[in-house]
Amino acid sequence: MIAAPVSRPVTIVVPVYNEAAFLPQALPRLVAVLSEAAEDAELILVENGSTDETAAVARRVGGSAVTVVSLPAADYGAAMREGFVRADGDWVVNFDIDYFSASFLRTVLGQPPDVDVVIASKRDPSSEDHRPPVRRLATLTFNLLLRTILDSGVTDTHGMKGFRRRVVDDLVPRVVSTKDLFDTELVIRAERAGYRIVEVPVEVMEMRTARSSLIKRVPRTVTGLFRIRRLLTPRDGSTGG
């Protein structure tokens, strides 16, 4: 008789791209956060299309504490999907290599059984957002777009989030967005499917200056949100578990 696989309490999924220089600083801190906040956590780094030694450095620095997966093309959303599909945790949490929190991880693991999705909302009134004003304005603008284009009640879909295994199994195969909007589509699908979403305050202390250009992302983001609206109109008929 073959024993059933043992599920972990949580899997952390972190997409990484051209991070060879940053990983020696950031990855030990991330591993320490997991050791502090969760026992037997699984950490999956999904390197996607890097042109440096990101994958090799991740394996060297992370050792046995990290599973490193490589994808051929640079695509944040595709990397998220790959990590979510490979995850075996009861919760699947996405962090960025420069934005993670032991406090948020403990909050996710402490949720009652009827909570399906936990979002660290930078727009929560109790959040402390220490980013530059232009970055805070971008988050506010994105929230307005979510409400206007997708009629969403959530205040943030970018950043740290946790998903129950049942949500991952149900909805990840349906998500078609990649790049910046994989996690946004996943959250909107969860919202429309009736899963219970909880937003919690967060202290935003990024470890470095943002690398992506807001100006370049705006047209792609707006186009992507309208694509999600077309995909989910009429509203997705799936129901929460």
C-alpha positions as CSV (number, residue, x, y, z in Angstrom):
1,M,0.0,0.0,0.0
2,I,1.4,3.4,-1.0
3,A,1.2,6.0,1.6
4,A,-0.6,9.3,0.7
5,P,1.8,12.3,0.4
6,V,2.2,14.3,3.5
7,S,0.9,17.9,3.0
8,R,2.9,20.8,4.5
9,P,1.2,23.7,6.3
10,V,2.5,26.2,3.8
11,T,4.4,26.6,0.6
12,I,6.0,30.0,-0.3
13,V,6.3,30.8,-4.0
14,V,8.8,33.5,-5.1
15,P,9.4,34.4,-8.7
16,V,12.9,35.6,-9.4
17,Y,14.5,37.2,-12.4
18,N,18.1,38.4,-12.8
19,E,18.6,38.4,-9.0
20,A,22.1,36.8,-8.8
21,A,23.5,39.9,-7.1
22,F,20.7,40.4,-4.7
23,L,20.0,36.8,-3.6
24,P,23.1,36.4,-1.3
25,Q,21.6,39.3,0.8
26,A,17.9,38.5,0.5
27,L,17.6,34.7,0.4
28,P,19.1,34.0,3.9
29,R,16.7,36.6,5.3
30,L,13.7,34.9,3.7
31,V,14.8,31.5,4.9
32,A,15.1,33.0,8.4
33,V,11.6,34.4,8.2
34,L,10.2,31.0,7.3
35,S,12.1,29.3,10.2
36,E,10.7,31.9,12.5
37,A,7.1,31.9,11.4
38,A,6.3,28.4,10.1
39,E,7.5,24.8,10.8
40,D,8.1,22.6,7.8
41,A,7.5,25.3,5.3
42,E,8.3,24.7,1.6
43,L,10.1,27.4,-0.3
44,I,10.0,27.4,-4.1
45,L,12.0,30.0,-6.1
46,V,10.9,30.1,-9.8
47,E,13.6,31.6,-11.9
48,N,12.2,32.8,-15.2
49,G,14.3,33.8,-18.2
50,S,17.2,35.2,-16.3
51,T,20.3,36.2,-18.2
52,D,22.6,36.0,-15.2
53,E,23.4,33.2,-12.7
54,T,20.2,33.6,-10.7
55,A,19.4,29.9,-10.6
56,A,22.9,28.8,-9.7
57,V,23.2,31.4,-7.0
58,A,19.8,30.4,-5.5
59,R,20.8,26.8,-5.3
60,R,24.2,27.6,-3.7
61,V,22.9,30.1,-1.2
62,G,19.6,28.4,-0.4
63,G,20.9,24.8,-0.3
64,S,18.4,22.2,0.8
65,A,16.0,24.8,2.2
66,V,15.0,26.0,-1.3
67,T,13.6,24.3,-4.3
68,V,14.7,26.1,-7.4
69,V,12.8,25.8,-10.7
70,S,13.8,27.4,-14.0
71,L,11.6,28.6,-16.8
72,P,13.0,29.6,-20.2
73,A,11.1,32.9,-20.6
74,A,10.9,36.0,-18.4
75,D,7.3,36.0,-17.2
76,Y,6.4,36.8,-13.6
77,G,2.9,35.4,-13.9
78,A,4.0,32.2,-15.6
79,A,6.5,31.8,-12.8
80,M,3.8,32.3,-10.2
81,R,1.6,29.7,-11.9
82,E,4.5,27.1,-12.0
83,G,5.2,27.6,-8.3
84,F,1.5,27.3,-7.4
85,V,1.1,24.1,-9.4
86,R,4.2,22.6,-7.8
87,A,3.2,23.6,-4.2
88,D,2.0,21.0,-1.8
89,G,1.2,23.3,1.2
90,D,-2.3,23.6,2.7
91,W,-1.7,27.3,2.2
92,V,0.2,28.7,-0.8
93,V,1.7,32.2,-0.1
94,N,3.4,34.4,-2.7
95,F,6.2,36.6,-1.7
96,D,8.7,38.7,-3.7
97,I,12.4,38.3,-3.0
98,D,12.4,41.9,-1.8
99,Y,9.1,42.0,0.0
100,F,8.2,39.4,2.6
101,S,7.0,39.3,6.2
102,A,7.0,36.8,9.1
103,S,4.1,38.6,10.6
104,F,2.0,38.2,7.5
105,L,2.9,34.5,7.3
106,R,1.8,34.0,10.9
107,T,-1.4,35.8,10.2
108,V,-2.2,33.5,7.3
109,L,-1.5,30.3,9.3
110,G,-3.7,31.6,12.1
111,Q,-6.8,32.0,10.0
112,P,-10.0,30.1,10.9
113,P,-11.0,27.3,8.5
114,D,-13.6,29.3,6.6
115,V,-11.1,31.9,5.4
116,D,-9.9,31.1,1.9
117,V,-7.7,34.0,0.8
118,V,-5.6,36.4,2.8
119,I,-4.4,39.7,1.2
120,A,-1.8,42.0,2.8
121,S,-3.4,45.2,1.7
122,K,-1.3,48.2,1.3
123,R,-4.5,50.2,1.1
124,D,-5.9,49.1,4.5
125,P,-6.4,52.1,6.8
126,S,-4.1,50.5,9.4
127,S,-1.3,49.8,7.0
128,E,2.0,51.6,7.2
129,D,3.3,52.2,3.7
130,H,6.8,53.6,3.7
131,R,7.2,53.6,-0.1
132,P,7.8,56.8,-2.1
133,P,4.6,58.9,-2.9
134,V,4.6,57.9,-6.6
135,R,4.5,54.2,-5.6
136,R,1.6,54.8,-3.2
137,L,-0.2,56.7,-5.9
138,A,0.2,53.8,-8.3
139,T,-1.4,51.5,-5.8
140,L,-4.3,53.8,-5.2
141,T,-4.8,54.2,-9.0
142,F,-4.7,50.4,-9.5
143,N,-7.3,50.0,-6.8
144,L,-9.6,52.5,-8.6
145,L,-9.1,50.6,-11.8
146,L,-10.0,47.3,-10.0
147,R,-13.2,48.8,-8.7
148,T,-14.1,50.6,-12.0
149,I,-13.2,47.9,-14.6
150,L,-13.8,44.7,-12.6
151,D,-16.3,45.9,-10.0
152,S,-14.1,44.4,-7.3
153,G,-14.4,44.9,-3.6
154,V,-10.8,44.1,-2.7
155,T,-8.3,46.9,-2.2
156,D,-5.1,45.3,-3.3
157,T,-4.1,42.3,-5.5
158,H,-0.3,43.0,-5.8
159,G,2.0,42.0,-3.0
160,M,1.8,39.3,-0.4
161,K,-1.2,36.9,-0.5
162,G,-2.1,33.5,0.9
163,F,-4.5,31.0,-0.8
164,R,-6.0,27.8,0.6
165,R,-5.1,24.6,-1.2
166,R,-8.8,24.3,-2.3
167,V,-8.6,27.7,-4.0
168,V,-5.4,26.9,-5.8
169,D,-6.7,23.5,-7.0
170,D,-10.0,25.0,-8.2
171,L,-9.0,28.3,-9.8
172,V,-5.3,28.3,-10.9
173,P,-6.0,26.0,-13.9
174,R,-8.6,28.6,-15.1
175,V,-6.3,31.7,-14.9
176,V,-5.1,32.8,-18.3
177,S,-3.3,36.1,-17.4
178,T,0.5,36.1,-17.1
179,K,3.0,38.9,-16.6
180,D,1.8,41.3,-14.0
181,L,-1.8,40.2,-13.7
182,F,-1.8,36.4,-12.9
183,D,-2.4,37.1,-9.2
184,T,-5.0,39.8,-9.9
185,E,-7.1,37.4,-12.1
186,L,-6.7,34.7,-9.4
187,V,-8.0,37.0,-6.7
188,I,-10.9,38.3,-8.8
189,R,-11.9,34.7,-9.7
190,A,-11.8,33.8,-6.0
191,E,-13.9,36.8,-5.2
192,R,-16.5,36.0,-7.9
193,A,-16.6,32.4,-7.0
194,G,-17.6,33.2,-3.4
195,Y,-14.5,32.3,-1.6
196,R,-14.0,34.2,1.7
197,I,-11.3,36.8,1.3
198,V,-9.8,38.6,4.3
199,E,-7.6,41.7,3.9
200,V,-5.2,42.6,6.6
201,P,-3.0,45.6,7.3
202,V,0.7,45.5,6.5
203,E,3.9,47.5,7.1
204,V,5.5,48.0,3.7
205,M,9.2,48.2,4.0
206,E,10.8,47.3,0.6
207,M,14.4,46.3,0.7
208,R,15.4,48.3,-2.4
209,T,14.2,50.7,-5.0
210,A,11.6,49.2,-7.3
211,R,13.1,47.8,-10.5
212,S,10.1,47.9,-12.8
213,S,8.9,51.0,-14.7
214,L,5.5,52.3,-13.7
215,I,5.1,54.1,-17.0
216,K,5.7,51.0,-19.0
217,R,3.4,48.9,-16.9
218,V,0.3,51.3,-17.1
219,P,-0.9,50.5,-20.6
220,R,-0.2,46.8,-20.2
221,T,-2.1,46.8,-16.9
222,V,-5.2,48.6,-18.2
223,T,-5.3,46.4,-21.3
224,G,-5.0,43.3,-19.1
225,L,-7.8,44.4,-16.7
226,F,-10.2,44.8,-19.6
227,R,-9.1,41.4,-20.9
228,I,-10.0,39.9,-17.5
229,R,-13.4,41.6,-17.5
230,R,-14.1,40.1,-20.9
231,L,-13.0,36.7,-19.6
232,L,-15.3,36.9,-16.6
233,T,-18.4,38.4,-18.2
234,P,-20.9,37.1,-17.5
235,R,-19.6,36.4,-14.0
236,D,-17.8,33.1,-13.6
237,G,-20.4,30.6,-12.5
238,S,-18.0,28.6,-10.2
239,T,-18.7,28.5,-6.5
240,G,-16.4,28.5,-3.5
241,G,-15.4,25.3,-1.7
